Amino acid sequence: MTPERIWLDPGAPLAEVVARRLLAGRSRPYDFRSTLIVVPTLNAGRRLRYALARFAAESGAGVLTGPVVTPVQSMTLDVNRAGIADPQQSIAAWVTVLEKIAIENFSGLFPLPAARRDPAWTLKTGKLLQQLRRTLAEGGWRPADLVDLESLPLSEKRRWEDVSALERLYLAALTTHGLADDIAVLLRHAEEAIPPAGIQRVVLAGVPDPAPVSIRGWTAWPETLACEVLIPWTADQADAFDDWGRPRVSVWTETPLTWGTAAPCELVPTAHDVTDQVAAWLDSAGDSFALGVPESRLMEPVLAGAALAGVDAYDPGGTPVHRHAVGRLIETLLDWYREGSLDEGLHLLRHHDVAQWMVRETGVELDRVMREWDQYIESHLPTGWRELTEGVKQRAARYASLARASAFLDTCHARLRSDPLAGVLGILQDLYRGRTLQPGQPEDDAFLKVGRLAAERLRAIDPMTEGRDRLSSENALQVWWDCLKEEAYYTQVASEAVELEGWLELPWNPADSLLVVGLNEGAVPDGRIGDVFLPDTIRGVLGLRTDALRHARDAYLFELIARQRQTRGKVTWMVSRQSAEGDVLMPSRLLMQVPSGDLADRVSCLFASKSSMREPPAPDAGFALTPLIKGTCLEDPGYPDHLSASAIRDYLSCPFFYYLKRVLHTESVAVGKPELEAYDFGNLVHDAVTVLFEEASLQACTDPHLIRTALNDRVSSLMASQFGHQRPLQLLIQEEAIRQRLGRLADVQATTAREGWRITGVEVDVSITVGEVQLCGRMDRIDRHEKGMIRVLDYKSASKANPVSKAHLGSVKDHHPAYRILPDGKKSWVDVQLPLYLLFARSLYPDAMIEAGYVQLPKAVRDTAIEVWKELGDSELLVDSARDCCLGVYQDLRAKRYWPPDPSRTWRDDYAALFPNGIEGFVQPAPLIQIAEGAP
């Protein structure tokens, strides 16, 4: 069959000029049943059929179309698809082969053994080999054909020998299941060169890159068949195309592009900007417009921009199953089966359908389960699911709901382990049993479509789990989900909805105005970099699509798309510097294929500094938070009835901080924290040092080794009790840090004992009344000297030692009330802990001399020491001033003064999520101001 090139008007819509060419000179009714029409994509075929029907109707006739197919489809048009393996069955056959081979016998392909020859490896390798065969088949090649190529080195020949041997095993595996390979069928029919029955004429309609295997087949078809190659371009540039309408590399990659590069180009920094720019373009586009998205990673921002402009748009590729709730559940179950980690367990608990199922089966309250989960994770830092389940069993009295929920998930995991595929299907059946669906509801329709796709994929793979070369349940599950997750389901779209089209479809769109979003390298031209099997040089030898061929094709389409709208509309190229995922994108090389004199300006435009990636906008409040009064302790006229040293410290730091923490009781939960936070670290230190009082033998011990041993034993016991015996590295490091600090404390404690001090109390609760307020607290440690002196101490395990005076007194600020300021007016109270400890101790030991201080346990162990605040013990003015400060705080709390906040406070650490830019604009203070002024 010899092609005849026919030139079409490049300035007119392609579907229209092709349709008019086909109809020209033919009698009515128009009958094309003996004509094979070849188009680049199925969507192009749809547009061509529509144009044929419209033009025929205008002349008062009908039209009968024959086959309208893509180039590869033309080779197998008459093939009976029954008995040909679908993609899932093909991958399943590959997996069975790779699962059973002795990999050392294929050292040419696998010079090194796989690190983990598990289902994930077999699946990935099988898909890679099948895609390799498909790529070769586009050029009419089989792996065995490459073994005899003289241009390949010996190492490459050995690799292809192994690939060929594996292919034979794969084909044999399909045969055992009574299936044929679709690639083998394609190659056989291309070689047999038998055209479809009843075809007398072949028309290649605007096909810029037919697969080489198709050209090989067409060339061998009988000369009696007429073959027309319709090329939308001018005849005076006939040398720019070969006989089959393919753009020549020497012309299209080296010649400046005048039509496409003359069209306006918009460079946007980020995917977020794409949304705004698309919306702005649509607002001025007119009635006849189209959107092209060759860069698939920008599909979501484009859809968002269309919605912003009030345009109903949709992705013709549909929605992948893995984005549906059922798909996410299946994926989570697979991850749960493979990993069984805390993250997967949490994902299951949070999945709406699983949560509802669990409530039905166990009766647990989901909110309670999640609260207990947060509490357990924060307190015990389990490293894995097993550690969590064992831990909650041991603490079932405290974590009753979580224990039942974890047992429920363990049952699910056991089902998956027993039979992975049956386990997943059984869980899905139990979970959705009894669900009522209402056709016509979008959510239910999507559920039905996903369910049907899952069932179809399951039926296809079911035969592969039987017979000699059967697929194991685990591999069957892996293959089933891998094929199912990329299946697309389609929701109902309005008839006027705009379709987001790909690059090859754009020449067939008749719209006057066209916006092409994502004219980026890798999308236009599309490319494959670093192919380990078929690098570009070998592709050239084999006649496959190379980077240069793709460049030539896309350069031609670039020119054609722009030229089509030279007089009847406009085309705009939009280039993004970032994808929706944040990946860096480069402008297409086509945009720089300009005359040499214009290149500098074009580079400056595409890489201008003003188009560099911008920082995200500063957080702003969508609405101001309104402080809560009703339902809090503020409704109690007697609130507060007592104060602690820590509560006073919180109020002194910021009245509004006190409100958030002590009135609303809001706090963040450190779920997923990798190690002990400062609070946890300090609690462990406090719990460990109690051994110095609890073991009588240590009361007067002056041997630091014995003290150190007792402290280490207590640390080991506490860590094992709270975190189990299998602790992660970061906890082991922190445990060693505690040991080091307490090891130095052993030396300090031995010295203290030699000086005549004995610990007489730890964690001592006490309260006193000062004026109108009851002050209460818990003293970490009380020491008595053999001469009767009392010393009250508080353990401090911060990274750096903070001197006692600096921890309690700070500089005076304008907003500080008078009760905070010392009599000399030079310092202001920031904490009153040790003065209160002194007052507490006086109530217990009224006749003793009393001093107060810190046991400093900083990261630098050389600074470990007992630091007494001498000035406090020597100055009654300090104690009286601290007492006045306590009374002042109490009066403010009685008056419910929680506003304004301390202007010097930063909110980066506490409540940062609520106030990312400070508190201004994020809070409506009126309720707090009104209650402080006595308003109802």
MARKE-857390 format. One record per residue (C-alpha): residue in three letters; x, y, z. Coordinates in steps of 0.25 Angstrom, whole numbers, plus 5000, padded with zeros to 4 digits. Example, Ala and Ser with C-alpha at 12.3 -4.5 7.8 and 13.67 -1.06 7.14 Angstrom:
<atoms>
ALA504949825031SER505549965029
</atoms>
This chain:
<atoms>
MET500050005000THR500650134995PRO500250265002GLU499850394995ARG500050525003ILE498950625002TRP499050765008LEU497950825017ASP497750975021PRO498650985034GLY497851115038ALA496451035039PRO495950945050LEU496550805047ALA495250725049GLU494550815040VAL495550815028VAL495750665030ALA494250645030ARG494050735017ARG495150665010LEU494550525013LEU493150575008ALA493650644996GLY493150584983ARG492450474989SER490950434986ARG489850444997PRO489650375006TYR491050375010ASP491650235013PHE492950215019ARG492850065023SER493950025014THR494850135018LEU495850115030ILE496050255036VAL497250265045VAL497350375055PRO498450405066THR497450385078LEU496150335081ASN495650475085ALA496050525071GLY495250415065ARG494050455073ARG494150605068LEU494350555054ARG493050475055TYR492350595060ALA492850685049LEU492450575038ALA491050565044ARG490850715045PHE491350745031ALA490450625025ALA489250675032GLU489450815026SER489350755013GLY488150675017ALA488850545017GLY489250445027VAL490650375028LEU491050235031THR492450225037GLY493450105036PRO494450085046VAL495150205052VAL496350155060THR497750195065PRO498950145057VAL499250025066GLN497749985066SER497749975051MET498749855052THR497749775060LEU496349825056ASP495849685052VAL496449615064ASN495449545073ARG495849595087ALA495349465094GLY496449385100ILE497449505100ALA498049545113ASP497649675118PRO498749765125GLN498449705139GLN498549565134SER499849595127ILE500449655139ALA499949535148ALA500649445138TRP501949525139VAL501849515155THR501749365155VAL502949355146LEU503849445154GLU503349385167LYS503849245163ILE505149265155ALA506549245160ILE506949385159GLU508449345158ASN508149275145PHE507849415139SER509149495143GLY509149575130LEU507849635134PHE508049635149PRO509549645152LEU509249665167PRO508149595175ALA506949675179ALA507049735193ARG505649685196ARG505049585186ASP503649615191PRO502249635184ALA502549785182TRP503849745175THR503249645166LEU502149735162LYS503049855159THR503949765151GLY502849705143LYS502249835140LEU503549885135LEU503749765126GLN502349775120GLN502549915117LEU503949885111ARG503249785102ARG502149885098THR503149995094LEU503949895086ALA502649855079GLU502349995075GLY503549975066GLY503149835062TRP504249775071ARG504349655080PRO505449645091ALA506049525084ASP506249615071LEU507249695079VAL508149585083ASP508649575068LEU508849725067GLU510349745063SER510349885069LEU510049845083PRO511249805093LEU511349665098SER510849705112GLU509549765105LYS509349635097ARG509449555110ARG508349645116TRP507449625104GLU507649475104ASP507149475119VAL505949565115SER505649475103ALA505749355112LEU504749415122GLU503849455111ARG503749305107LEU503449265121TYR502349375122LEU501649335109ALA501649195114ALA501049235127LEU499949305119THR499749185111THR499449095123HIS498349185126GLY497749185112LEU498149325109ALA498949395098ASP499849515099ASP499249645093ILE500649695089ALA500949555082VAL499649565075LEU499949715070LEU501349665064ARG500749545057HIS499649625050ALA500649735046GLU501549625040GLU500349555033ALA500049685027ILE498549655025PRO497649785025PRO496349785032ALA495249715024GLY494449805015ILE495349915015GLN495649975001ARG496250115005VAL497150165017VAL497150305021LEU498250355031ALA497550485037GLY498550575043VAL499450465050PRO500750525052ASP501450405059PRO500850275055ALA501550155062PRO502650095053VAL502049955055SER500750015048ILE501550075037ARG502249935035GLY500849875034TRP500249975025THR501449975015ALA501249825014TRP499749835011PRO499249814996GLU499549924986THR498049914982LEU497749984995ALA497650134993CYS498450215004GLU498250365007VAL499150435017LEU498450565021ILE499450665026PRO498950805031TRP500050885025THR500450955012ALA500950885000ASP502050974998GLN502750915011ALA502550775006ASP503950745009ALA503650765024PHE502950635025ASP503250485021ASP502350405012TRP501450365024GLY501250505029ARG502350505040PRO503050635043ARG504550625038VAL505550645050SER506450725041VAL505450825038TRP504550845051THR505650835062GLU506650935055THR505751035049PRO505151155057LEU503751135060THR502951265056TRP501551235058GLY501551175072THR502651265078ALA501851395073ALA500651355082PRO500651415096CYS501351335107GLU500951355122LEU501951315132VAL501451285146PRO502251255158THR501451145165ALA500251055163HIS499451145172ASP499651255162VAL499151165151THR497851165158ASP497751315158GLN498251335144VAL497351225138ALA496151295144ALA496551425139TRP496751375125LEU495451305125ASP494751435129SER495151505116ALA495151385107GLY493851395100ASP492851295097SER493751195088PHE494851155097ALA495651025101LEU496650985111GLY497850895109VAL498650835120PRO499850755114GLU500550755128SER499650665136ARG500250715149LEU499450845147MET498150785145GLU497550815159PRO498050965159VAL497350975145LEU496050915150ALA496151015162GLY496351125153ALA495151085144ALA494251075156LEU494751215161ALA494251275148GLY492951195149VAL493251105137ASP492850955139ALA494150875134TYR494550735136ASP495650635134PRO495250535123GLY496250435129GLY495250415140THR495550395155PRO496550285159VAL495950185168HIS497050215178ARG496450345181HIS495150295185ALA494850255199VAL494750105196GLY496050115188ARG496750185200LEU496250085209ILE496749965201GLU498150035200THR498150055215LEU497749915217LEU498949875208ASP499949965216TRP499349905229TYR499549765224ARG501049795219GLU501449885230GLY500549875242SER501050005247LEU500450115256ASP500250205244GLU499450105236GLY498650065249LEU498350205251HIS497850225237LEU496950115238LEU496350165251ARG496150305244HIS495550245232HIS494050275233ASP493550145228VAL494450065237ALA494150155249GLN492650125247TRP492849975245MET493649975258VAL492550045266ARG491549945261GLU492349825264THR493049865277GLY492149975283VAL493250065286GLU493150215285LEU494050265274ASP494350395281ARG494850325293VAL495650235285MET496350345279ARG496550425292GLU497150295298TRP498050275286ASP498650415287GLN498850405302TYR499550265300ILE500450315289GLU500850435296SER501150365309HIS501750235305LEU502350265291PRO502150125285THR503050095273GLY502049995266TRP500649935266ARG501049815274GLU501649905285LEU500349985286THR499449865286GLU500249795297GLY500349925305VAL498849955305LYS498549815309GLN499449835321ARG498749965324ALA497349925320ALA496749995332ARG497250125327TYR497050105312ALA495850015312SER495350075299LEU496650075292ALA496949925296ARG495649885290ALA495849965277SER497249905276ALA496749765278PHE495749785267LEU496849835257ASP497749715261THR496549625257CYS496549695243HIS498049675242ALA497949525245ARG496949515234LEU497949585224ARG499049495229SER498249365227ASP497849395213PRO498249535208LEU497249545196ALA496149475203GLY496349555215VAL496249695208LEU495049645201GLY494449585213ILE494649715221LEU494049805210GLN492849715210ASP492649715225LEU492849865225TYR491849905214ARG490849795217GLY489449855219ARG489849995212THR488650045205LEU488950115191GLN488050215184PRO488350225169GLY488450365165GLN489150415177PRO490650455172GLU491250385184ASP490550255183ASP490750255168ALA492250265170PHE492150155180LEU491450065170LYS492450095159VAL493650065168GLY493049945173ARG492749895158LEU494149925154ALA494749845166ALA493849725163GLU494249735148ARG495749735152LEU495449625162ARG494849535151ALA495949555142ILE497049515152ASP496249395158PRO496649295147MET498149335150THR498049275164GLU497749135159GLY498549025152ARG500048995151ASP500549135150ARG499549195160LEU499749325166SER499849335181SER498849405189GLU499849515193ASN500249535179ALA498849535174LEU498449645184GLN499649725180VAL499349715165TRP497849735167TRP498049865174ASP499149915165CYS498249905153LEU497049945160LYS497550075166GLU497850145153GLU496550105147ALA495650225145TYR494250245148TYR493350355142THR492350445149GLN491250515141VAL491650645135ALA490750745129SER490650755114GLU491250895114ALA492450855123VAL493850885117GLU494750765115LEU496250785119GLU496950725107GLY498350675105TRP499350715095LEU499050625083GLU497550665084LEU497750815083PRO497850825068TRP496550755067ASN495850855076PRO495050965068ALA494951065079ASP495451205075SER496151235088LEU497151135094LEU497851135107VAL498951035108VAL499451015122GLY500750945125LEU501550965113ASN502750915121GLU503850825117GLY503550675119ALA502150705115VAL502350775102PRO503250705097ASP502950585105GLY504150515108ARG504750395115ILE506150415122GLY507050305126ASP506350185121VAL507250075126PHE506849975115LEU506550065103PRO507450195103ASP507250295092THR508350235084ILE507850095083ARG506450155080GLY507050225068VAL507650085063LEU506350015065GLY505450125059LEU504650155071ARG504250295076THR505450365080ASP505550505087ALA505850565074LEU504550505067ARG503650555079HIS504350695078ALA503950695063ARG502550645065ASP502250745076ALA502950865069TYR502050835057LEU500750825066PHE501250955073GLU501251025060LEU499950965055ILE499151005068ALA499651145067ARG499351155052GLN497951105053ARG497651225061GLN498351335053THR497151405048ARG495951345056GLY496351355071LYS497651345080VAL498451245086THR499251265100TRP500351185105MET500451175120VAL501651125127SER501751095142ARG503051095150GLN502450995159SER501550875159ALA500350855169GLU501250765177GLY502350875178ASP503250805167VAL504150905159LEU503650915145MET504450965133PRO503951045121SER503750955108ARG504950965099LEU503951005088LEU503751145094MET505251165092GLN505251115077VAL505251265072PRO506151335063SER507551355068GLY507251505069ASP506051485079LEU506751375088ALA507251475098ASP505951545100ARG505251405101VAL506151355111SER506051485120CYS504551465119LEU504451325123PHE505451335134ALA505251475139SER505451495154LYS504051555155SER503551415152SER504351345162MET503551255172ARG502951345183GLU502851325197PRO501451275202PRO500551385207ALA500551415222PRO499451345230ASP498251425232ALA496951405240GLY495751365232PHE494951405244ALA495351455259LEU495251355270THR494151385280PRO494551355295LEU493651265302ILE492951305315LYS491751215316GLY492051075321THR493351115327CYS493751135342LEU493651285339GLU492151275342ASP492551235356PRO492551355365GLY493451295375TYR494551255364PRO495651245367ASP495651185381HIS497151155382LEU498451185374SER499651105371ALA501051155368SER500951105354ALA499651175352ILE500151305357ARG501351285348ASP500451265336TYR499651385339LEU500851475341SER501351425327CYS500051465320PRO498651485325PHE498051435312PHE499051315312TYR498451275326TYR497051285320LEU497451185309LYS498151095318ARG497451095331VAL496051145328LEU495751075315HIS496750965318THR497250965303GLU498550895300SER499250825288VAL499450675288ALA500850635283VAL500350515275GLY501450445267LYS502650515275PRO503850445273GLU504450455287LEU504250515301GLU503850655301ALA504450745312TYR503250725321ASP503350575320PHE504750575322GLY504650665335ASN503550565340LEU504450445338VAL505550525346HIS504550555357ASP504050415358ALA505450355358VAL506050445369THR504950405379VAL505750285381LEU506750365389PHE505650385400GLU504950255398GLU506150155401ALA506550175415SER507950135412LEU508150255404GLN507750355414ALA509150375420CYS509950305409THR511250375405ASP511650275394PRO511350335381HIS511450195374LEU510350135382ILE509450265380ARG509750255365THR509450105364ALA508050135371LEU507750245362ASN508150165350ASP507250045354ARG506050145357VAL506250205343SER506250065336SER505050025344LEU504250155340MET504650145326ALA504249995324SER502950025331GLN502550145323PHE503150105309GLY503449955310HIS504649875308GLN504849905293ARG505150045292PRO505550125280LEU506950195279GLN506450335282LEU505850285295LEU507150205298ILE507950335296GLN507050415305GLU507050305315GLU508550315315ALA508450465316ILE507650455329ARG508650355335GLN509750455332ARG509050565339LEU508650475351GLY510050415351ARG510650555354LEU509450575364ALA509950455372ASP511250525374VAL510550655379GLN509650575388ALA510750495394THR511450635397THR510150685403ALA510050565412ARG511450585417GLU511050725420GLY509950675430TRP508750695421ARG507650585420ILE506450575411THR505150585420GLY504050595410VAL503850585395GLU502650635387VAL502050695399ASP500650755397VAL500350885406SER499351005406ILE499351135413THR498351245414VAL498951385411GLY497951495412GLU496651455404VAL497351345396GLN497751205399LEU499151175393CYS499451025390GLY500650955384ARG501550835384MET502950845388ASP503950745381ARG504850725393ILE505050775407ASP506450755414ARG506750765429HIS508150795434GLU508650725446LYS508650865453GLY507150885450MET507250975438ILE506150945427ARG506450955412VAL505350945401LEU505750905387ASP505150895374TYR505750805363LYS506050875350SER506450795338ALA506450895327SER507550895316LYS508251015322ALA508351055337ASN507551175340PRO507951255352VAL506851255363SER506851415363LYS506751425348ALA505651315348HIS504751395358LEU505151545355GLY505151615341SER505151755336VAL503951855339LYS503051875327ASP502051995325HIS500851895325HIS501251825338PRO500251855350ALA500851915362TYR500651785370ARG501751715361ILE502851825364LEU503751815375PRO503851935385ASP505151985379GLY504451995365LYS505551925358LYS505051785356SER503751715354TRP503251575358VAL503151475347ASP503051355356VAL502751335371GLN503051195373LEU504251195383PRO503551305391LEU502351225393TYR503151105396LEU503751185407LEU502451225412PHE501951075411ALA503151025419ARG502951135430SER501551075432LEU502150935434TYR503450985442PRO503051115449ASP504251115458ALA505351075448MET506251155439ILE505851125425GLU506451145411ALA506051115397GLY506651085384TYR506850995372VAL507450865369GLN508050895356LEU508150775346PRO508550845333LYS509050775320ALA510450815324VAL510650725336ARG511850805341ASP510750915345THR509950815353ALA509850875367ILE508950915378GLU508651065377VAL508051145389TRP507451275387LYS508251345398GLU507551485396LEU506151425398GLY506551365411ASP507251495416SER506151595411GLU504751595417LEU504451705407LEU504551605395VAL503551505403ASP502551615406SER502651665391ALA502351525386ARG501251515396ASP500651645390CYS500851595376CYS500051475379LEU498851555385GLY498951645373VAL498851525363TYR497651475372GLN496951605371ASP497051615356LEU496551475354ARG495351505363ALA495151625354LYS495251535342ARG496351615335TYR496851535324TRP497051645314PRO497951705308PRO498951605306ASP500451625309PRO500951705297SER502351645299ARG501851505298THR502151415286TRP501251315281ARG502151225273ASP502251105283ASP500851105290TYR499651125282ALA500451155269ALA499351095260LEU498351185266PHE499251315265PRO500251295254ASN500451445253GLY500251485267ILE498951515274GLU498451635267GLY497351605257PHE497151465262VAL496351495274GLN495051575277PRO495351625291ALA493951685294PRO493451565303LEU494651575312ILE494551725313GLN493151725316ILE493251615327ALA494351695333GLU493551815333GLY492351745340ALA491451745328PRO490551625327
</atoms>
